[in-house]
Amino acid sequence: MAELIAPTTRLHAAFLECRDEWGPGPHEDGFGLGPQDDVDSAEGFARWVGERNRLDHAPGEPCPPERHASARWIVEDGRVLGGIALRHRFDPLRGWIGYGIRPSARRRGLASWALGEMLTRARALGVERALLVCAVDNAASARTIERNGGVFGDVWDGGLGPIRRYWVDL
């Protein structure tokens, strides 16, 4: 059974396997992985994981400016299947939550389940109306958002290409 866990150095090899299956691309939104991040070396990975966890804070706590996201990995039997991140500040281009599931783990409902869990966390943080976005050609992500109560708002181009924007009342 899958679970959402905070990023951990214990799963370095499993994370790299997930990343390698995917290759680079927009799915990295759920991991908060940027091109400048060194996740291959043990030291670089430890720094990166530490940064992901430093950004987190518990529901109900005031959100200090330096803590702006809750990153979670979707893990099953020691395998990293995907990532999801709840931003603690509104972002009209990326929405409140970014997520991605590695190709070999898709079509199992993992994204819908993880998104539902993070929407619950968003509600606990005081978010009343969550913006969720996906690429205009990502029908699977659009269905995932709609399964979680997303109501289509518009197609918007904030400078990085057109995105579909959905709203979820929490």
Sequence and secondary structure as in RCSB ss.txt:
>XXXX:A:sequence
MAELIAPTTRLHAAFLECRDEWGPGPHEDGFGLGPQDDVDSAEGFARWVGERNRLDHAPGEPCPPERHASARWIV
EDGRVLGGIALRHRFDPLRGWIGYGIRPSARRRGLASWALGEMLTRARALGVERALLVCAVDNAASARTIERNGG
VFGDVWDGGLGPIRRYWVDL
>XXXX:A:secstr
  EEE   GGGHHHHHHHHHHH SSGGGGGTT  TT   SSHHHHHHHHHHHHHT   TTS   TT  EEEEEEE
ETTEEEEEEEEESS  TTT SEEEEE GGG SSSHHHHHHHHHHHHHHHTT SEEEEEEETT HHHHHHHHHTT 
EEEEEEESSSSEEEEEEEE 
